Amino acid sequence: MHVYFSGIGGTGIGPLALIAKQAGYEVSGSDKQDSQYISYLRSKGLTSIHIGQTAEAIAEVHAKAPIDWFVYSSALPKENPNHPELVFCQQHVVKSTKRDEFLSNLLTERNLKLLAIAGTHGKTTTTAMLVWLAQKVGLKTSYSVGAKTSFADMGHFEPGSEYFIYECDEYDRNFLAFYPFMSLISGIAYDHHDIYPTEDSYRQAFRDFLGQSQSKIVWRSDVNRLGLATDDTYLVLDDNSPEIADIKLVGEVNRQDAWLVVQATHQLTKQPVDQLINHMNDFPGVSRRFEQIAPGLYSDYAHTPEKIRGAIEVALEANPGVVVVYEGLHNRRQHFMKDSFRHLFDGVKKIYWVPSYLAREDPNLALLSPAELIKFLGNPSIAEPAELNEVLQLNIKQNLEAGSLVLCISAGGGGSLDEWLRKNFTS
């Protein structure tokens, strides 16, 4: 089968393309721009990748080897319903679906049991932790992780594996394409207001997802939040279990994610919990989750209130003198979050607030500037508007020299604060 992946350089599509290649499919794809990750995919044998997404380019690929399945991200038809690749596939009757439908088919075809990680926050870290612990205990798994790690590729297909570890994203209701063998819920709040117009519609999607899961591990607070009637298919964890303190990772959110993974791995392997905790204490972390860019300078992909607060608490645990550079992910999300800013940054010495990273925006919503958003803080005097320029670079260096920890809460991709940091603070 020939599968064509549109947006192959993305963190969701790219690993899936690599998995498909390793599973024996013929793979080709495209992206709007070249990147280091695309170079990496080429080094792994995915040589049929075209930069620039045009009807002519996909037609050339199709003429050489007919495409059986066109796989795209949720963002593609939302950004451009008449995307040339999508239109070409419609005209030539090529099967076209989002990535989750392709993966669901792969799981069925290869008889893999899905270990799904879902939640508003903590999904990527929890997914990476489960891959790490599976490696440590010798549990053969295939997997897809939405971030780079030092111990695993972002996507891997292991011949003979029984399980597939996957971060099940609720955006665009993607996770409802799956019927997991086991689901781990890392924590539920409210997000993706463009897809879920009310908080209850968001919660109902999680209820539906859990209803499709054979077994599930959830926090007591989420059971209460969703109003779940649990049965023997649920393992309900105490949010304040004293055993969480045995995990020595920095940050309460990381310790809770690790406890969730320890419990899941114990269920699957029956290995002693204390041994699993010892392995978790060596977890090296993942990129863009409290990732050190330079001494004292960290980047974190926190973008919901709960995740932002968690990242700040991790930073405060490491150093009580925390300075934040904040880049909101989506103007649309800032409109929904603004009332939560009042105490969100409590404990922080200073905030440099840069313009929000824009993508999938609602044109009817006014663009909120840093100065406007700062007004929602309980103590606006600690914050100032900033730009990604030499002035901000100097301010960061001065705070680092003064002994502060600088936490950069950033979006990702071209033109983001995270990209700017790596360009200016790494050798």
Residue pairs with C-beta under 8 A, 6 or more apart in sequence:
1 25
1 26
1 68
1 69
2 25
2 26
2 27
2 28
2 65
2 66
2 67
2 68
2 69
3 17
3 20
3 25
3 26
3 27
3 28
3 67
3 68
3 69
3 70
3 71
3 102
4 27
4 28
4 29
4 30
4 58
4 61
4 67
4 69
4 70
4 71
4 85
4 94
5 13
5 14
5 16
5 17
5 20
5 27
5 28
5 29
5 30
5 71
5 72
5 99
6 13
6 29
6 30
6 31
6 53
6 70
6 71
6 72
6 73
6 76
6 83
6 85
6 86
7 13
7 29
7 30
7 31
7 32
7 72
7 73
7 75
7 76
8 14
8 17
8 29
8 30
8 31
8 38
8 41
8 46
8 49
9 31
9 33
9 34
9 35
9 37
9 38
9 41
10 31
10 73
11 146
11 147
11 154
11 412
12 73
12 99
12 146
12 169
13 29
13 71
13 72
13 73
13 99
14 37
14 38
14 41
14 154
14 155
15 144
15 145
15 146
15 153
15 154
15 155
16 71
16 99
16 102
16 103
16 144
16 155
17 27
17 29
17 41
17 46
17 155
18 41
18 44
18 46
18 153
18 154
18 155
18 156
18 157
19 106
19 142
19 144
19 155
19 156
19 157
20 27
20 102
20 106
20 157
21 27
21 44
21 45
21 46
22 156
22 157
23 106
23 110
23 157
26 65
27 46
27 48
28 46
28 48
28 49
28 50
28 61
28 65
28 67
29 46
29 48
29 49
29 50
30 49
30 50
30 51
30 52
30 53
30 57
30 58
30 85
31 38
31 49
31 51
31 53
32 51
32 52
32 53
33 51
33 414
34 51
38 49
38 51
41 49
42 49
48 61
50 57
50 58
50 61
53 83
53 84
53 85
54 84
54 85
55 84
55 85
55 87
55 88
58 67
58 84
58 85
58 88
58 89
59 88
61 67
62 88
62 92
62 94
67 89
67 94
68 94
68 95
69 94
69 95
69 96
69 97
69 102
70 85
70 86
70 89
70 94
70 95
70 96
70 97
71 96
71 97
71 98
71 99
71 102
72 83
72 85
72 86
72 96
72 97
72 98
72 99
73 98
73 99
74 98
74 171
74 172
74 174
75 359
75 360
76 83
76 86
77 83
77 86
78 360
79 360
80 86
86 96
88 94
89 95
89 96
90 96
98 172
98 174
98 177
99 174
100 174
100 175
100 177
100 178
101 177
103 144
103 166
103 177
103 178
104 177
104 178
106 112
107 114
107 164
107 178
112 142
112 161
112 162
112 163
112 164
113 162
113 163
113 164
113 181
113 182
114 163
114 164
114 166
114 178
114 179
114 180
114 181
114 182
115 130
115 141
115 163
115 164
115 165
115 166
115 180
115 181
115 182
115 184
115 264
115 268
116 166
116 168
116 175
116 178
116 180
116 182
116 183
116 184
116 213
117 123
117 126
117 127
117 130
117 165
117 166
117 167
117 168
117 183
117 184
117 186
118 167
118 168
118 169
118 170
118 175
118 183
118 184
118 185
118 186
118 206
118 209
119 126
119 185
119 186
119 187
119 188
120 170
120 186
120 187
120 188
120 189
120 190
120 191
120 304
120 306
120 307
121 186
121 187
121 189
121 253
121 302
121 304
121 306
121 307
121 310
122 186
122 187
122 253
122 256
122 257
122 307
122 310
123 146
123 167
123 168
123 169
123 186
124 145
124 146
124 147
124 167
124 286
124 289
124 301
125 186
125 254
125 257
125 286
125 289
126 184
126 186
126 257
126 260
126 261
127 143
127 144
127 145
127 146
127 165
127 166
127 167
128 145
128 147
128 149
128 152
128 286
129 257
129 258
129 261
129 280
129 283
130 143
130 165
130 184
130 261
130 264
130 265
131 141
131 143
131 145
131 149
131 151
131 152
131 165
132 149
132 151
132 152
132 279
132 280
132 283
132 284
133 261
133 262
133 265
133 276
133 279
133 280
134 140
134 141
134 143
134 163
134 165
134 265
135 151
135 152
136 279
137 265
137 269
137 271
137 276
137 279
139 163
139 265
139 268
139 269
140 158
140 160
140 161
140 162
140 163
141 158
141 161
141 162
141 163
141 164
141 165
142 156
142 157
142 158
142 161
142 163
142 164
142 165
143 152
143 155
143 156
143 164
143 165
143 166
144 154
144 155
144 156
144 164
144 165
144 166
144 167
145 152
145 154
145 155
145 165
145 167
145 286
146 154
146 167
147 154
147 286
147 287
147 288
147 289
148 154
148 286
148 287
149 284
149 285
149 286
149 287
150 284
151 284
163 181
163 268
166 178
168 174
168 175
168 178
168 180
168 183
168 209
169 175
170 191
170 192
170 202
170 205
170 206
170 209
171 192
171 195
172 192
172 195
173 195
173 205
175 205
175 209
176 205
176 208
176 209
176 212
178 209
178 212
179 212
179 213
179 214
180 212
180 213
180 214
181 213
181 214
181 215
182 213
182 214
182 215
182 216
182 217
182 264
182 267
182 268
183 209
183 210
183 213
183 215
183 216
183 217
184 216
184 217
184 260
184 261
184 264
185 206
185 210
185 216
185 217
185 218
185 219
185 222
186 257
186 260
187 219
187 222
187 256
187 306
188 203
188 206
188 222
188 225
188 226
189 304
189 305
189 306
190 196
190 199
190 202
190 203
191 202
191 304
191 333
192 202
193 332
193 333
193 336
194 332
194 360
194 362
196 202
196 205
203 225
203 226
206 226
207 226
207 228
210 216
210 218
210 226
210 228
213 233
214 233
215 233
215 234
215 235
215 267
216 233
216 234
216 235
217 234
217 235
217 237
217 260
217 263
217 264
217 267
218 228
218 234
218 235
218 236
218 237
219 236
219 237
219 239
219 256
219 260
220 236
220 237
220 238
220 239
221 239
222 228
223 230
223 234
223 236
228 234
230 236
235 263
235 267
237 259
237 260
237 263
239 256
241 259
243 259
243 273
243 277
244 255
244 256
244 259
245 255
246 274
246 277
247 255
247 258
247 259
247 262
247 277
247 280
247 281
248 281
249 255
249 258
249 280
249 281
249 283
250 290
250 314
250 317
250 318
251 290
251 310
251 313
251 314
251 317
252 310
252 313
252 314
252 317
253 307
253 310
253 311
253 313
253 314
254 314
258 277
258 280
258 283
261 280
262 273
262 276
262 277
262 280
263 273
265 271
265 276
266 272
266 273
266 276
285 291
288 299
288 300
288 301
288 410
288 412
288 418
289 300
289 301
290 298
290 300
290 311
290 314
290 315
290 407
291 298
291 299
291 300
292 298
293 299
293 408
293 421
293 422
293 425
293 426
294 400
294 425
294 426
295 400
296 319
296 400
296 403
296 404
296 405
296 406
297 396
297 400
297 406
297 408
297 421
297 425
298 315
298 405
298 406
298 407
298 408
299 408
299 410
299 417
299 418
299 421
299 422
300 311
300 407
300 408
300 409
300 410
301 410
301 411
301 412
301 418
302 308
302 310
302 311
302 409
303 328
303 329
303 330
303 333
303 409
303 411
304 333
304 337
305 337
305 340
305 344
308 344
308 409
309 344
311 407
311 409
312 322
312 324
312 344
312 345
312 347
312 348
312 407
315 322
315 405
315 407
316 322
316 347
318 405
319 403
319 404
319 405
320 347
321 349
321 402
321 403
321 404
321 405
322 347
322 348
322 349
322 404
322 405
322 406
322 407
323 348
323 349
323 350
323 351
323 352
323 396
323 399
323 404
323 405
323 406
323 407
324 345
324 348
324 350
324 351
324 352
324 406
324 407
324 408
324 409
325 351
325 352
325 354
325 386
325 392
325 396
325 406
325 407
325 408
325 409
325 410
325 417
326 345
326 351
326 352
326 353
326 354
326 409
327 354
327 355
327 356
327 357
327 408
327 409
327 410
327 411
327 416
327 417
328 334
328 337
328 356
328 357
328 373
328 411
329 356
329 357
329 359
329 411
330 356
330 357
330 358
330 359
330 360
330 361
330 411
331 356
331 358
331 361
331 365
331 367
331 368
332 360
332 361
332 362
332 365
334 356
334 368
334 373
335 365
335 368
338 368
338 373
338 376
339 376
341 373
341 376
341 377
342 376
342 377
342 378
343 378
345 351
345 377
345 382
345 383
346 378
348 382
349 382
349 404
350 382
350 383
350 399
350 404
351 374
351 377
351 382
351 383
351 384
352 383
352 384
352 386
352 392
352 395
352 396
353 370
353 373
353 374
353 383
353 384
353 385
353 386
354 370
354 385
354 386
354 387
354 388
354 392
354 417
355 369
355 370
355 387
356 367
356 368
356 411
357 410
357 411
357 412
357 413
357 415
357 416
357 417
359 411
359 413
369 385
370 385
370 386
371 385
374 380
374 383
374 384
374 385
377 383
386 392
386 395
388 417
388 420
393 424
396 406
396 425
399 406
400 406
408 417
408 418
408 421
410 416
410 417
410 418
410 421
411 417
411 418
412 418
412 419
413 419
